Amino acid sequence: MNRIATRFEELKREGRKGFIPFVTAGDPDLETSLAVVLKLAELGADVLELGVPFSDPMADGPTIQRSSQRALANGMNISNVLGLVARVRERTDVPVVLFSYLNPMLRFGVGKLGRSAADAGVDGVLITDAVDAEAAEFSRTFRDAGIDLISLIAPTTTDERLEKITKTASGFLYAVSRAGVTGARAEMSSEAESLVRRARNYTDLPIAVGFGISTRDQIADVWRYADAAVVGSAIVAEIEKHAPIYAVDAVERLVRALLPQFAKSGAEL
């Protein structure tokens, strides 16, 4: 059993739900990025999701697009991201998932990626635009390396597609809360709960919900029907506003405000 499966088993056994923070690797720079990731692990992240910087991140809104641009300007690439993961792995055993697109993965090489990611300590890879034959190829390669292929599902995914996607998925499913790109939202769509319920007809994998989650109430709502909540743009926005000197402190304040375990007598922080 790998680290992702072990963590979700622990959550289930303890009657808890998961917190999955997302940051773009190398934003605003390598050392600050490392410090932010380690702080998130310290604060109780159940899975760490690291975005691989890409010049055309179609699934991402402007906040994460800008973070990719900053990281790319600092020379971040897949090799550097894997180096970052290796340094993270020296300090924590929290599962690490890479969030990426096909282009940089293919340029690096599918087989090489599986071996290199496993050596660095990566536990899962989510490729937003890998479908059908491509997803199956990556799934086989990653499985041989002991790495999970995390698959995306969306409110627009038909039941037929859900059944097909779940056959190649492992680790957990990432359910997109609404159609569109990433970005913090004031309100959550009810579509996510319906999607999770439909997906449970085809898989026993844990299901995490992301895209637009930025408040404690939204996390609590997601925890009501899913296994984990993913928070990305809200964290990346804090890094952007306070980088580099105060980025870690800003991220800590946000996470403490978001997670119920940091509440004092139920009061907002």
QUIJOMO-V814380 format. One record per pair of residues at least 6 apart in sequence whose ideal C-beta (glycine too) atoms are under 7 Angstrom apart, sorted by the first residue. I is the first residue (numbers start at 1). J is the second residue. Records with the same first field share a line. If there is no record, write none. Layout:
I=J ; J
//
This chain:
2=123 ; 146 ; 148
3=93 ; 95 ; 123
4=47 ; 95 ; 123 ; 124 ; 148 ; 171 ; 172
7=46 ; 47 ; 95
8=18 ; 172 ; 206 ; 227
11=17 ; 18 ; 46
17=223 ; 227 ; 228
18=46 ; 47 ; 208 ; 227 ; 228
19=44 ; 45 ; 46 ; 228 ; 229 ; 259
20=45 ; 46 ; 47 ; 49 ; 208 ; 228 ; 229 ; 230
21=40 ; 45 ; 48 ; 49 ; 231 ; 235
22=49 ; 51 ; 99 ; 230 ; 231 ; 232 ; 235
23=33 ; 36 ; 37 ; 50 ; 51 ; 235 ; 236 ; 239
24=51 ; 53 ; 64 ; 67 ; 68 ; 71 ; 236
25=33 ; 50 ; 51 ; 52 ; 53 ; 71 ; 76 ; 81 ; 84
26=33 ; 53 ; 71 ; 74 ; 76 ; 80
27=33 ; 67 ; 70 ; 71 ; 239
28=70 ; 239 ; 243 ; 244 ; 247
29=74 ; 244
30=74 ; 80 ; 84
32=243 ; 244 ; 247
33=84
34=84 ; 87 ; 88
35=248
36=239 ; 247 ; 248 ; 251
37=48 ; 88
38=88 ; 91 ; 92
39=248 ; 251 ; 252
40=48 ; 251 ; 255
41=48 ; 92 ; 94
43=252 ; 255
44=259 ; 261
45=94
46=228
47=94 ; 95 ; 97
48=94 ; 95 ; 96
49=97 ; 99 ; 230
50=81 ; 85 ; 96 ; 98 ; 99
51=64 ; 68 ; 99
52=78 ; 81 ; 98 ; 99 ; 100 ; 104
53=68 ; 71 ; 72 ; 76
54=68 ; 100 ; 101 ; 103 ; 104
55=72
57=64 ; 65 ; 68 ; 101
59=128 ; 181 ; 182
60=181 ; 182
61=181 ; 182 ; 183 ; 233
63=183 ; 233 ; 236 ; 237 ; 240
64=182 ; 232 ; 233 ; 236
66=240
67=236 ; 240
78=104 ; 108
81=98
82=116 ; 117 ; 120
85=96 ; 120 ; 121 ; 122
86=120 ; 121
88=96
89=120 ; 121
95=123 ; 124
96=121 ; 122 ; 123
97=123 ; 124 ; 125 ; 126 ; 150
98=117 ; 122 ; 125
99=126
100=125 ; 127
101=127 ; 128 ; 129
102=127 ; 129 ; 130 ; 134
105=113 ; 127
110=137 ; 138 ; 141
111=141
114=141 ; 142 ; 144 ; 145 ; 147
115=145
117=125 ; 145 ; 147
118=145 ; 146 ; 147
122=147
123=147 ; 148
124=147 ; 148 ; 150 ; 171
125=142 ; 147 ; 149 ; 150
126=150 ; 152 ; 174
127=138
128=152
130=138
135=149 ; 151 ; 168
136=168
138=149
139=149 ; 168
142=148 ; 149
148=170 ; 171
149=168 ; 169 ; 170
150=171 ; 172 ; 174
151=165 ; 168 ; 169 ; 173 ; 174
152=174 ; 176
153=162 ; 165 ; 173 ; 175 ; 176 ; 195 ; 199
154=176 ; 179
155=178 ; 179 ; 191 ; 195
156=179
159=198
162=198 ; 199 ; 202
163=202
166=202 ; 203
169=203 ; 205
172=205 ; 206 ; 207 ; 208 ; 227
173=199 ; 203 ; 205 ; 207
174=208 ; 210 ; 230
175=192 ; 195 ; 196 ; 199 ; 207 ; 208 ; 209 ; 226
176=210 ; 211
177=188 ; 189 ; 192 ; 209 ; 210 ; 211 ; 212
178=189 ; 191 ; 192 ; 211 ; 212
182=211 ; 232 ; 233
183=212 ; 233
184=212 ; 214 ; 233 ; 234 ; 237
185=212 ; 214
188=212 ; 218 ; 221
192=209
193=225
196=207 ; 209 ; 225 ; 226
199=207
206=227 ; 228
207=226 ; 227
208=226 ; 227 ; 228 ; 229 ; 230
209=222 ; 226 ; 229 ; 230
210=230 ; 232
213=219 ; 222 ; 229 ; 230 ; 231
214=231 ; 233 ; 234
216=257 ; 258 ; 260
219=229 ; 258
220=260
222=229
223=229
231=258
234=254
235=251 ; 254
238=250 ; 251 ; 254
239=247 ; 251
241=250
242=250
256=262 ; 269
257=269
262=269
263=269
//
